[in-house]
Amino acid sequence: MIDNTKISKFAISVIKTLQNNNFEAYLVGGCVRDALSGIEPKDFDIATNATPDEVRKIFKASRIIGKRFKLVHVFDRSELLEVATFRSDIKPNEDESDLIKDNTGKIIRDNVWGTLEQDCFRRDFTINALYYCPITKKIEDRNNGLRHIQKKIIVSIGDPQVRFKEDPVRSLRAIRFSNKLGFKIDNQVKDAIYDKGYLLAGISNARLFDEFCKIFLNGMGEKNFTKLHSFNLIKYLVTTNPDSDDFSKNMMLSALKNTDERVKNNQSVTPGFLLAALLWPILLARCTKNNEINIRKFFRSMDGVLKEQQRLTAIPRKFNSYIKDIWVLQLKLHSRIKSQPYKTIRHPRFRAAYDFLLVRERASNDQKGLGKWWTDFQKNDDALRGSLIARMNEKSDTESSKIFGFYNELR
C-alpha cells in the first residue's frame, strides 16, 4: 500500500538499527497518513519501545530534547528525525508521577513509557495512529484509521471533549488536517472545537507560533484562516480588531492568498512578511484619523502592535526589525521626488516592501498606480526612471512630500 521509494532512506536505516537491537520501531503519524492519502510524505517520525536513553546510546549522532514530552533527535548530515518512545494510557490508580495535568486537564508533562497498543490510544486522531514498518511493509491499525482515510473524515481517538482539554492545540490540528487532506471533521470533533477552543489562551506563545507557521505557510493559509474564523479561533493566533472594516478583512485575505501563491510557485515565504501584512490594519487603526496618518503615532504604535501579537505567538527577534522596516518603507514608497526613489530602491528590504505594497493595492482595489510606478522604476532603464521622477517633480508630489517630511522630523 505504501511505496518505500517515497520513504526516507535514513528513516528506514534508523528503524533497521533499532530492530537489530531487539526493539520495535515504526514510522508513525503524518508521513504514513499522507502516503496513504496520495500526498508526498514528509517529516518521517519514528515510534519505538526503546526509551530515550536507550535510543541515545544506540545513535551517536543524537540528542534528547523536551521536558514535557521527551524524545530523541537522530540526525545525519542532511536530515533530522524525531524518535519518540511509546506512551502509556496510564490508569488513574497507577503512579502518575510522570504524567502531570494542570487544573484544566491539560497535560503539562508526559513521560510514561508503554507499548504500541497503549501508544496508539494516546494519539490525537485515528488517521494519525497508523504505524508502518518499511521492513515487513505491514501497517498496525488499532483505531480504524485506514477506514477513516477511505471515508475522508477526521475522527478523535477517545472523547474529544477530554482529549482537547489534555491538549487544546488539537483544535488547530483538526482544522489544518481537514483542509490539507480535504477531509470532513467529525461532528463530535466540531463540538469539541467550539466547546474547548477557549483553552488555547493557555498555550505558550512559542508553541502557537509553531502552529501559526504550519497553518499559514504551507499553501493552505486562506482556507485555514476562513475555517479558523468560522470556529472563532483566529483571535488566538492573530491580533484582530473587533471593529475591523472591509479593508482589514481584505488585507488579511490578500496577504494569505499571496503567501499561498508563493508556496505553490516554490517561492520563499516568511512569517515576518505575513505578520507584517496581517497586523498592518491594526497599525493603521492606531494612527489614522479622518483618512490621514499621524506619523508620530505611526512610529509610536509599531512596538505596541508587535507586543500584543507577541502575547499570542512568539515572534523571533530577527523578524521584529524586518516587520518594522517593511512598515516604514510603505511611507518611503510614497515619496517619489528628486533622488529619494534611488535611495529607497537600494534599501535591503525594498523587495519585500514592494511586494507588500502590491498586497495592499490588491486589498484596497487602489487605482492610483503606485505599484505600477515602482514596477516601471525597477526596470533597468535610466531614461525611463528619469522621466518618471520628472513627472512626479512637475506634480510637486505634495501628498508624498508631506508624509515623508514628517518622517524626516523623526529621524
Backbone torsions as a table, in degrees:
resi	resn	phi	psi	omega
1	MET	NA	-32.1	179.3
2	ILE	-112.8	131.2	-179.6
3	ASP	-83.3	114.0	-177.2
4	ASN	-65.7	-17.7	177.6
5	THR	-69.5	-17.1	177.7
6	LYS	-87.6	-6.8	-176.3
7	ILE	-94.2	142.1	177.0
8	SER	-57.6	127.2	177.5
9	LYS	-62.7	-35.3	179.1
10	PHE	-65.2	-41.3	178.3
11	ALA	-61.7	-42.7	178.8
12	ILE	-63.0	-39.7	-179.1
13	SER	-67.4	-36.5	178.0
14	VAL	-65.6	-41.4	178.3
15	ILE	-64.1	-43.0	177.6
16	LYS	-59.8	-43.7	-179.0
17	THR	-63.3	-43.6	178.1
18	LEU	-62.6	-43.0	-179.9
19	GLN	-67.5	-35.9	177.4
20	ASN	-66.7	-19.6	175.9
21	ASN	-97.2	21.0	175.6
22	ASN	66.9	31.4	173.9
23	PHE	-113.9	155.1	170.4
24	GLU	-79.2	147.9	177.6
25	ALA	-158.4	135.3	-177.9
26	TYR	-142.8	153.4	162.8
27	LEU	-75.7	143.1	-175.6
28	VAL	-146.5	155.4	171.5
29	GLY	84.2	-136.3	-170.1
30	GLY	-59.1	-38.0	-177.6
31	CYS	-66.3	-37.8	178.5
32	VAL	-70.8	-47.1	179.0
33	ARG	-56.7	-48.0	-176.9
34	ASP	-66.9	-41.6	179.4
35	ALA	-59.5	-38.6	179.7
36	LEU	-77.5	-16.2	-178.9
37	SER	-100.0	5.7	178.4
38	GLY	82.2	19.1	178.7
39	ILE	-110.0	141.6	178.5
40	GLU	-58.0	118.2	-176.9
41	PRO	-71.9	143.0	175.8
42	LYS	-138.8	177.5	176.1
43	ASP	50.2	73.6	-174.5
44	PHE	-82.7	86.8	179.5
45	ASP	-82.6	145.8	-176.8
46	ILE	-121.5	138.0	175.1
47	ALA	-116.5	140.7	-175.5
48	THR	-149.7	162.7	173.1
49	ASN	-90.5	0.9	173.7
50	ALA	-74.7	136.9	178.7
51	THR	-73.8	162.6	178.4
52	PRO	-53.9	-40.1	179.5
53	ASP	-65.3	-38.0	179.3
54	GLU	-68.7	-39.2	177.0
55	VAL	-64.0	-43.2	-179.1
56	ARG	-60.1	-36.4	179.5
57	LYS	-69.8	-32.5	-177.4
58	ILE	-74.7	-39.0	-175.0
59	PHE	-111.5	115.8	-179.9
60	LYS	-65.9	-41.4	179.7
61	ALA	-85.6	74.9	-178.7
62	SER	-157.1	164.1	174.6
63	ARG	-152.8	146.6	176.7
64	ILE	-86.5	132.6	179.4
65	ILE	-127.5	163.9	173.3
66	GLY	87.0	150.9	175.2
67	LYS	-119.6	-48.7	177.6
68	ARG	-63.7	-36.8	-175.0
69	PHE	-145.0	91.8	-177.0
70	LYS	-69.9	136.5	171.8
71	LEU	-152.0	178.3	-176.1
72	VAL	-121.1	133.7	169.8
73	HIS	-93.4	120.3	175.2
74	VAL	-110.5	132.2	-173.2
75	PHE	-140.7	154.6	167.4
76	ASP	-121.9	-160.1	-173.7
77	ARG	-65.4	-31.0	-172.5
78	SER	-123.8	-0.5	-173.0
79	GLU	-144.8	146.0	176.7
80	LEU	-127.1	130.4	-179.8
81	LEU	-117.6	145.5	173.8
82	GLU	-97.7	125.7	177.7
83	VAL	-114.8	114.8	-177.4
84	ALA	-111.6	143.9	177.5
85	THR	-84.1	141.9	176.4
86	PHE	-50.4	134.2	176.4
87	ARG	-96.8	155.4	-177.9
88	SER	-99.8	147.5	172.0
89	ASP	-90.7	70.3	-171.1
90	ILE	-59.0	140.0	179.5
91	LYS	-86.7	152.4	-176.9
92	PRO	-57.5	-28.4	-177.1
93	ASN	-90.5	6.3	178.9
94	GLU	-98.7	172.8	-179.4
95	ASP	-65.0	120.1	-177.3
96	GLU	-109.5	21.7	-175.0
97	SER	-60.2	-27.7	-179.9
98	ASP	-107.9	8.7	173.3
99	LEU	-125.2	100.9	-172.9
100	ILE	-116.9	132.4	177.4
101	LYS	-118.3	152.2	174.7
102	ASP	-87.5	-173.1	-174.6
103	ASN	-73.1	-8.1	174.5
104	THR	-93.9	-6.5	-177.2
105	GLY	97.0	-0.3	179.7
106	LYS	-73.6	132.6	177.4
107	ILE	-73.6	122.8	179.0
108	ILE	-110.9	-10.2	172.2
109	ARG	-151.3	131.0	-172.1
110	ASP	-144.6	85.0	-178.9
111	ASN	-134.4	50.1	176.9
112	VAL	-105.3	111.4	-174.2
113	TRP	-78.6	151.0	-178.9
114	GLY	-150.8	-151.9	-178.8
115	THR	-111.2	171.6	176.4
116	LEU	-58.1	-42.4	-178.8
117	GLU	-59.6	-37.7	178.8
118	GLN	-77.2	-39.8	-176.4
119	ASP	-61.6	-40.0	-174.8
120	CYS	-65.8	-22.3	177.9
121	PHE	-90.5	-3.3	176.8
122	ARG	-93.9	-10.4	-178.2
123	ARG	-80.1	164.7	-169.7
124	ASP	-76.8	-53.4	-175.2
125	PHE	-124.4	152.6	-175.5
126	THR	-59.6	-34.7	-177.9
127	ILE	-71.5	-13.9	178.2
128	ASN	-100.2	2.8	-177.8
129	ALA	-109.9	43.2	177.8
130	LEU	-110.7	128.3	-176.4
131	TYR	-113.1	125.5	-175.9
132	TYR	-120.7	127.7	174.4
133	CYS	-99.5	111.4	-178.9
134	PRO	-71.3	-10.5	179.1
135	ILE	-82.3	-51.2	179.7
136	THR	-89.7	-14.1	-177.1
137	LYS	62.0	31.0	177.5
138	LYS	-104.6	148.9	178.2
139	ILE	-113.0	129.8	174.2
140	GLU	-95.5	121.4	-176.6
141	ASP	-135.2	103.3	-177.2
142	ARG	-104.4	-0.3	-174.3
143	ASN	-130.6	22.3	179.6
144	ASN	62.6	29.0	179.6
145	GLY	-62.0	-38.7	179.3
146	LEU	-62.6	-40.9	179.9
147	ARG	-66.3	-39.0	-179.2
148	HIS	-71.4	-29.4	172.6
149	ILE	-66.1	-41.7	178.0
150	GLN	-64.4	-37.2	179.9
151	LYS	-83.8	-8.6	178.8
152	LYS	56.7	61.3	-179.0
153	ILE	-142.6	142.2	178.3
154	ILE	-93.2	113.6	-177.6
155	VAL	-121.8	136.1	179.3
156	SER	-77.6	147.8	169.6
157	ILE	-87.9	113.9	-175.3
158	GLY	83.7	-178.1	-178.3
159	ASP	-68.4	115.4	-177.0
160	PRO	-62.7	-25.8	177.5
161	GLN	-62.2	-39.7	178.4
162	VAL	-77.5	-44.7	-175.4
163	ARG	-65.2	-34.3	179.8
164	PHE	-77.5	-21.4	170.9
165	LYS	-70.9	-39.5	179.4
166	GLU	-62.1	-39.3	179.2
167	ASP	-148.7	95.6	-177.3
168	PRO	-60.2	-21.6	-179.3
169	VAL	-64.2	-16.9	177.2
170	ARG	-59.7	-26.4	174.9
171	SER	-60.6	-46.3	-179.7
172	LEU	-67.7	-38.9	-179.2
173	ARG	-65.1	-40.1	179.2
174	ALA	-59.8	-43.7	-180.0
175	ILE	-66.9	-43.1	-179.3
176	ARG	-64.2	-45.2	179.7
177	PHE	-64.8	-38.2	-179.6
178	SER	-58.3	-46.8	-179.4
179	ASN	-74.2	-39.1	-178.8
180	LYS	-62.9	-43.3	-174.6
181	LEU	-93.5	-14.9	-174.2
182	GLY	74.2	30.7	-179.0
183	PHE	-99.1	153.3	173.0
184	LYS	-82.4	156.3	176.5
185	ILE	-98.1	126.7	178.2
186	ASP	-55.3	144.4	-176.1
187	ASN	-59.4	-37.3	178.6
188	GLN	-65.6	-35.8	177.3
189	VAL	-68.0	-41.4	176.9
190	LYS	-57.6	-46.0	-179.6
191	ASP	-60.3	-40.8	-179.4
192	ALA	-66.6	-35.5	177.7
193	ILE	-62.9	-45.6	178.4
194	TYR	-64.4	-42.2	-173.7
195	ASP	-77.7	-34.7	-173.1
196	LYS	-111.2	2.7	-178.6
197	GLY	-57.8	-33.0	-177.9
198	TYR	-61.0	-21.5	-179.4
199	LEU	-68.9	-13.0	176.7
200	LEU	-63.1	-21.6	178.1
201	ALA	-62.9	-19.9	-179.5
202	GLY	-96.3	3.8	179.4
203	ILE	-85.7	143.7	-178.1
204	SER	-61.7	147.2	-179.7
205	ASN	-66.2	-26.7	178.0
206	ALA	-66.9	-44.0	-179.8
207	ARG	-68.2	-37.2	179.2
208	LEU	-70.5	-28.7	174.4
209	PHE	-65.7	-39.8	177.2
210	ASP	-60.8	-43.6	177.9
211	GLU	-66.6	-38.7	177.3
212	PHE	-54.1	-47.4	-179.0
213	CYS	-64.6	-42.5	179.6
214	LYS	-65.2	-36.9	-175.9
215	ILE	-76.3	-40.9	-169.5
216	PHE	-107.5	-8.4	-175.8
217	LEU	-115.6	21.5	-177.6
218	ASN	-120.1	22.5	174.6
219	GLY	89.0	-1.4	179.9
220	MET	-122.7	23.1	-173.5
221	GLY	-58.5	-46.5	-177.4
222	GLU	-64.2	-45.1	178.8
223	LYS	-63.3	-43.1	179.8
224	ASN	-63.9	-41.0	178.9
225	PHE	-60.2	-46.2	-178.4
226	THR	-61.7	-43.4	-178.7
227	LYS	-71.8	-38.7	176.1
228	LEU	-61.2	-39.5	178.4
229	HIS	-64.0	-40.1	-179.2
230	SER	-66.2	-28.4	177.2
231	PHE	-92.6	3.3	179.4
232	ASN	62.0	37.9	-179.1
233	LEU	-109.0	-10.6	-174.3
234	ILE	-61.4	-28.2	-177.7
235	LYS	-65.9	-14.9	178.1
236	TYR	-88.5	-5.9	-179.0
237	LEU	-118.5	-30.0	-176.0
238	VAL	-136.4	134.8	174.5
239	THR	-63.2	126.2	-177.9
240	THR	-121.5	158.2	177.6
241	ASN	-103.5	115.5	-177.6
242	PRO	-60.4	-24.2	179.3
243	ASP	-102.8	30.2	-174.9
244	SER	-62.8	144.2	179.4
245	ASP	-100.1	-173.7	-178.0
246	ASP	-61.8	-36.6	-179.0
247	PHE	-62.0	-42.4	-179.2
248	SER	-58.1	-47.7	-179.6
249	LYS	-65.7	-43.6	-179.7
250	ASN	-64.1	-36.9	-179.9
251	MET	-64.5	-44.7	179.3
252	MET	-62.0	-47.3	-178.4
253	LEU	-67.6	-37.0	178.1
254	SER	-63.1	-41.8	178.9
255	ALA	-64.8	-41.4	-179.3
256	LEU	-69.3	-39.4	176.3
257	LYS	-61.1	-44.4	179.3
258	ASN	-59.7	-43.5	179.3
259	THR	-65.1	-44.0	179.2
260	ASP	-60.5	-41.7	179.6
261	GLU	-63.3	-41.0	-179.8
262	ARG	-65.7	-39.4	177.4
263	VAL	-61.8	-45.4	-178.8
264	LYS	-65.6	-28.5	179.9
265	ASN	-93.0	10.8	-179.7
266	ASN	58.3	33.3	175.0
267	GLN	-95.2	158.9	-177.7
268	SER	-70.0	147.2	173.8
269	VAL	-133.0	153.2	-178.8
270	THR	-141.8	140.3	177.2
271	PRO	-63.4	-26.0	179.3
272	GLY	-61.4	-47.4	-179.7
273	PHE	-63.7	-45.1	-177.2
274	LEU	-65.1	-42.3	177.9
275	LEU	-63.7	-38.9	177.2
276	ALA	-57.7	-42.1	-178.8
277	ALA	-72.6	-42.4	-178.2
278	LEU	-67.2	-30.6	-177.5
279	LEU	-92.8	-9.3	-177.9
280	TRP	-56.4	-46.1	179.2
281	PRO	-60.6	-35.3	177.9
282	ILE	-64.8	-44.4	179.1
283	LEU	-60.6	-46.5	-179.6
284	LEU	-61.9	-40.0	-179.2
285	ALA	-61.8	-29.8	-178.0
286	ARG	-76.9	-22.6	-171.1
287	CYS	-127.6	9.7	-177.8
288	THR	-112.2	134.0	175.9
289	LYS	-142.3	131.0	-178.2
290	ASN	53.0	41.5	177.5
291	ASN	64.3	19.9	176.2
292	GLU	-122.6	137.5	179.9
293	ILE	-86.0	127.7	170.7
294	ASN	-85.8	108.0	-171.2
295	ILE	-63.0	-38.7	178.6
296	ARG	-61.8	-44.6	178.1
297	LYS	-64.7	-34.4	178.8
298	PHE	-56.6	-51.1	-177.5
299	PHE	-71.0	-36.9	-179.5
300	ARG	-70.1	-26.5	-175.1
301	SER	-84.0	-19.3	-173.7
302	MET	-57.8	-51.1	-178.4
303	ASP	-63.9	-37.9	179.5
304	GLY	-63.1	-42.4	178.7
305	VAL	-63.2	-42.7	-179.9
306	LEU	-67.3	-37.3	178.6
307	LYS	-64.7	-39.2	178.2
308	GLU	-63.6	-41.3	177.9
309	GLN	-67.0	-34.9	-179.6
310	GLN	-61.2	-30.9	178.0
311	ARG	-66.2	-29.0	178.8
312	LEU	-86.5	-57.7	-178.7
313	THR	-127.3	131.6	176.1
314	ALA	-59.2	136.6	175.8
315	ILE	-115.2	112.2	178.1
316	PRO	-50.8	141.6	-173.2
317	ARG	-53.6	-36.7	-176.5
318	LYS	-62.2	-24.4	-178.2
319	PHE	-84.1	-19.2	-179.4
320	ASN	-61.4	-50.7	180.0
321	SER	-68.6	-34.5	178.2
322	TYR	-60.0	-47.1	-178.8
323	ILE	-64.1	-45.9	-178.5
324	LYS	-65.5	-36.5	176.4
325	ASP	-60.4	-44.3	-179.9
326	ILE	-62.4	-42.6	179.8
327	TRP	-63.9	-47.7	-178.5
328	VAL	-63.4	-38.0	-179.9
329	LEU	-64.7	-21.5	176.2
330	GLN	-63.0	-33.6	175.3
331	LEU	-71.2	-43.2	-178.4
332	LYS	-64.9	-31.8	-179.8
333	LEU	-65.1	-21.4	178.2
334	HIS	-81.5	-13.5	179.8
335	SER	-96.0	109.7	-172.1
336	ARG	-127.8	32.0	-179.4
337	ILE	-113.3	158.8	178.6
338	LYS	52.7	-130.9	-174.2
339	SER	-95.0	1.8	-174.5
340	GLN	-58.3	-43.2	179.8
341	PRO	-58.3	-34.7	179.5
342	TYR	-68.0	-35.7	176.7
343	LYS	-68.9	-43.2	-177.2
344	THR	-63.7	-41.8	-175.7
345	ILE	-68.9	-19.1	178.6
346	ARG	-87.7	-5.6	-179.9
347	HIS	-65.7	135.5	-177.2
348	PRO	-60.9	-20.5	178.8
349	ARG	-101.0	10.7	-175.2
350	PHE	-56.8	-46.6	-174.5
351	ARG	-61.7	-41.6	178.2
352	ALA	-64.8	-40.5	179.8
353	ALA	-66.7	-37.7	177.1
354	TYR	-63.9	-45.9	177.1
355	ASP	-60.9	-38.6	178.1
356	PHE	-62.0	-41.9	177.5
357	LEU	-58.3	-43.5	179.3
358	LEU	-64.1	-36.9	176.3
359	VAL	-64.5	-43.7	177.2
360	ARG	-57.8	-45.3	-177.5
361	GLU	-66.7	-37.6	177.8
362	ARG	-62.7	-39.0	-177.3
363	ALA	-70.5	-34.2	-174.6
364	SER	-102.5	0.5	-175.6
365	ASN	51.8	41.3	-176.9
366	ASP	-71.6	125.7	-178.7
367	GLN	-103.6	12.7	-176.5
368	LYS	-71.5	-20.8	175.6
369	GLY	82.8	16.3	179.2
370	LEU	-62.3	-40.9	178.0
371	GLY	-62.6	-42.3	178.8
372	LYS	-65.7	-38.2	179.3
373	TRP	-58.7	-46.0	-179.2
374	TRP	-73.2	-28.4	174.9
375	THR	-63.2	-45.2	179.3
376	ASP	-68.0	-38.3	-176.7
377	PHE	-65.4	-27.8	-179.2
378	GLN	-74.9	-14.4	178.9
379	LYS	-66.1	139.3	-175.1
380	ASN	-77.7	69.5	-177.2
381	ASP	-143.3	101.3	-175.9
382	ASP	-61.2	-36.0	-179.6
383	ALA	-64.5	-42.8	179.3
384	LEU	-64.0	-44.5	-179.9
385	ARG	-61.2	-43.2	-179.7
386	GLY	-61.1	-42.0	-178.8
387	SER	-68.9	-35.3	178.2
388	LEU	-62.7	-44.9	-179.0
389	ILE	-69.6	-37.6	179.2
390	ALA	-60.1	-42.8	179.0
391	ARG	-62.5	-39.8	179.4
392	MET	-67.0	-37.3	178.6
393	ASN	-65.5	-36.4	178.6
394	GLU	-63.7	-36.1	179.7
395	LYS	-80.1	-8.2	-176.7
396	SER	68.3	-11.7	176.3
397	ASP	43.6	48.5	-174.3
398	THR	-55.1	-44.0	-177.5
399	GLU	-64.2	-43.9	-179.2
400	SER	-66.5	-40.0	-178.8
401	SER	-63.9	-38.4	179.8
402	LYS	-63.3	-46.2	-179.7
403	ILE	-61.4	-47.5	-174.9
404	PHE	-73.0	-27.5	177.3
405	GLY	-61.1	-43.4	175.5
406	PHE	-59.8	-39.9	-179.5
407	TYR	-63.1	-41.3	-178.2
408	ASN	-63.4	-33.7	179.9
409	GLU	-65.2	-26.2	-175.8
410	LEU	-92.2	-8.9	-176.4
411	ARG	-71.0	NA	NA
